[in-house]
Amino acid sequence: MPQTADDLDAVAVRTWCSLALDALGREREAIDAINVYPVADGDTGTNLYLTVESAAAAVEAVFAAHETGTSVPSTADAVRAMAHGALIGARGNSGTILAQLLRGMAEVLAEGAGAGRLSLALTRAAASAREAVAHPVEGTVLTVAAAAAAAAERPADGAGAPAVVRAAYEGARTALDATPGQLAVLGRAGVVDAGGRGLVAVLGALVEAVSGRAPERAYEAPTAPAPAAAVAGVAGDCSAGDGPQDGPAFEVIYLLEAGDQEVERLRTRLDGLGDSLVVVGGDGLWNVHVHVDDAGAAVEAGVEAGRPYRIRITHFAADRLHARPEPAQRAVVVVVPGDGLGGLCAEAGATTVLARPGEPPASGELVDAIRRAHAREVVLLPNDGDLRHTAAAAAEQARAEGIRVALIPTRAAVQGIAALAVHEPDRSFDEDVVAMTAAAGATRYAELAVAERQSWTMAGICQAGDILGLIDGDVAVIGEDVPETARKVLDRMLAAGGELVTLVLGEDVPDTLADRLEEHVREGYLAVDTVVYRGGHQCAPLLIGVE
């Protein structure tokens, strides 16, 4: 139950996250419908929901770690978890800005959460979010956040936390109503700012978490989609920059491990490449969002600054002429273990989700990718046996939203490549799924890995540093170097026959290895072809498929 105490303790933070998630869940479609600035891609509500979902999950994880009788986390632990969860799960520009707002609040609330600290937290949040945006624009979520912070300072000295958060909520409502007069595209469309409306929902949840009662006046605003003529060519759900009518073609988002100086140089580099630039975070971990025409250059800039991961690239140029583009009939969503394979699958028309070693994608990420595919029918390729339950949950949620989803239980990236190779969107959905399933099932898979410690395996005892050859998930070969181990794995797999060998090389593996393995297959196995791909960053040293 929501609390009424004057301090925002860990339980209230948990309640706030839950209530905010519920509120955004109820309003997601309405917020999506008014998303006209600067890309009319109808996803601001969804992005905010997924960002808060990640924040709520992080807070729940902290509580789960403290489940020892009556023990609960500290307020500092709860607000820091909330901010970290939002940072790593932020989606879109509005979600990224919301993550910075929560981080700014956490910096203050971690040291105390009474009424005065809440007011200071809202002020810090608004200031830090504005600093994170390269080119702030009035009439956006930044304006609404600033108004909430200013209103929170007005209650008389001695007023409790409920009075402070109610004042912030009312200030945000008033500012949101004024956004159509501040931003021309909103005025032409007859809507308020979508990101600002999402923030009002989050602040309404804070009122209920602190006071025990929902705001007396629920917010209502126009929700009809804007006319295409009013928003044609305007790009994204951002609060940064008045992008031109023919703005950049790609949205690039990634998490980045880097120092402060490297990030400052990255800001300058990305600001020259595109627009809608927002970089949030700190303490070595950042969330980077930018709209560019050269997505590769934006990722390369991240590589020069530090270590980018969870890279998501969305192409929205085709949507510029329509506020709500017609969904495609069919799409494929693929989980990939490296950015090289991500590029390969994207070229084949698939929507990709990058899986970082040790950090598999959550069901929310897969649902997000299914939505981004914007199709009536979706084939989902998880490419990892451990993702089967996560993928099934994502498919079920997408089906509840009216999307027809077929989950093909691929256990490795090479099986996903085989399935994608036979994908034909012009045939019936059932026939396509059967053909893709058959291709994946006919592909044996293997990978090479480096043993981290001494352990027992099905092939004997391995030592730390040994090269392990895993076939269909089990250790079959233990070797001292990659080339010899790879040859032994290939021989075992081809002993049962095959027509095509697929090799996927990791980032640090030389091309000479592929040349040597191709020659080995050519000399030892007649009529067996070999194809080679680069897996890129985060991929295993070598992936092998045999069809």
Salt bridges, closest charged atoms under 4 A:
GLU27 OE1 - ARG197 NE 3.16
ASP32 OD2 - ARG28 NH1 3.66
GLU60 OE1 - ARG14 NH2 2.86
GLU107 OE2 - ARG103 NE 3.71
GLU107 OE1 - ARG124 NH1 3.25
GLU111 OE1 - ARG117 NH2 3.56
GLU138 OE2 - ARG130 NH1 2.89
GLU170 OE1 - ARG217 NH2 2.46
GLU251 OE2 - HIS289 NE2 2.76
GLU251 OE2 - HIS291 NE2 3.73
GLU257 OE2 - ARG307 NH2 3.09
GLU257 OE2 - ARG356 NH2 3.31
GLU262 OE2 - ARG265 NH2 3.84
GLU264 OE2 - ARG267 NE 3.10
ASP271 OD1 - HIS135 NE2 2.98
ASP283 OD2 - ARG103 NH2 3.12
GLU304 OE1 - ARG269 NH1 2.93
GLU326 OE1 - ARG376 NH2 3.07
GLU359 OE1 - ARG310 NH2 3.19
GLU359 OE2 - ARG356 NH1 2.86
GLU365 OE1 - ARG91 NH2 3.98
ASP368 OD2 - ARG91 NE 3.00
ASP368 OD2 - ARG372 NE 3.85
GLU377 OE1 - ARG330 NE 2.98
GLU377 OE2 - ARG404 NH1 3.74
GLU396 OE1 - ARG399 NH1 3.33
GLU401 OE2 - ARG371 NH2 2.40
GLU424 OE1 - ARG427 NH1 3.91
ASP430 OD1 - ARG404 NH2 2.91
ASP432 OD2 - ARG330 NH1 3.29
ASP432 OD2 - HIS423 ND1 2.66
ASP432 OD1 - ARG427 NE 3.07
GLU452 OE1 - ARG453 NH2 3.57
ASP472 OD2 - ARG444 NE 3.38
GLU484 OE1 - ARG487 NH2 2.79
ASP491 OD1 - HIS520 NE2 2.83
GLU507 OE1 - HIS537 ND1 3.16
ASP511 OD1 - ARG534 NH2 2.60
